[in-house]
Amino acid sequence: MRIRGNAIGHQRGRLTDDSYNAYPLHRTRIDAHVAHLLRQSAAVAGLAVATQAMAQVTFYEHEGFQGRSFTTPKQIGNFQRFAFNDRASSVVVQSERWEVYQDARFRGRCVVLRRGQYPSLAAMGLNDRVSSMRTVSRNARVDDDRYAPPPVVAHDYRRRNKERLFQAPLSAP
């Protein structure tokens, strides 16, 4: 038995794909619909990856990027929800500028962090005091006195894709 309009037919208690081949008009419509859904899925996935790559920050429980860490690509109104309230002692800002606040809901003392590594938040008076944070929009003007001291310039020594490593023998003079 075949049911018109379906892509799958029924024959003696089992499903077949005969009608998929028997009705080429429906197959064309189905193929076009599937292709459209795949394109939409790829676009959404690409947007999610691009958004995550745009802004990301990692807080560490101890100075020098030690201890538990907490990474996020989005604003956090209250670190208490993530069991990280008043625990951050160092931070790595992957990209963008971030406002870090001493109190929840973006209140209290605020410092703007630029891209870079901050091995200690003590110098800016925020060691174990960060409770919320959010990104600063690209076109926002920020007064110089709101910026944290310049971050430590550190090179990324992680191995990159297809990078060759060499061993060199060391000898003492």
Beta strands, then each sheet from edge to edge (+ up, - down):
strand 1: 9-11
strand 2: 14-16
strand 3: 56-62
strand 4: 66-72
strand 5: 90-95
strand 6: 97-103
strand 7: 107-113
strand 8: 116-118
strand 9: 132-136
sheet 1: 1+ 2-
sheet 2: 4+ 3- 5+ 8-
sheet 3: 7+ 6- 9+
end
